[in-house]
Amino acid sequence: MPYLVSLVVLAGMIFALVDIITRDQSLVKHMPKTVWLFVVILLPFLGTVLWFAIGREYPRREVSRPPQFAPWASEPAPVRAHEARSTEQQLADLEREIEEERLRAELARRRRELGDPA
């Protein structure tokens, strides 16, 4: 039985060392890779547990729906389909709207000057 515990600790230590060595520095948290290597080598069981608990950066999982326990959470808004109009066409439409608004303001100003109630 003592051999089994020692074998499990040794296997965990080797697995942690391989994981530390192959991992990019940007995916290591709290300390540099070399410090983690020394911690795992000098304290095999504790170093391995600490490495997998706090030293390793795990990939984030994407949540596709709100949690079921939150009744106030609603479904995300549907994504708008890509418009087929070009930027130039959209700018031309915007310029036409601006011109229409300018003409309406001019018409309203002239009506006020003439005293027309309509």
BELTA-V130772 format. One line per field, one symbol per residue. burial: b if it has 16 or more other ideal C-beta (glycine too) atoms within 10 Angstrom, else e. A space follows every 10 residues. Layout:
burial->???
//
This chain:
burial->eeeeeeeeee ebbeebbebb eebeeeebee eeeeebbebb eeebeebbeb beeebbeeee eeeeeeeeee eeeeeeeeee eeeeeeeeee eeeeeeeeee eeeeeeeeee eeeeeeee
//
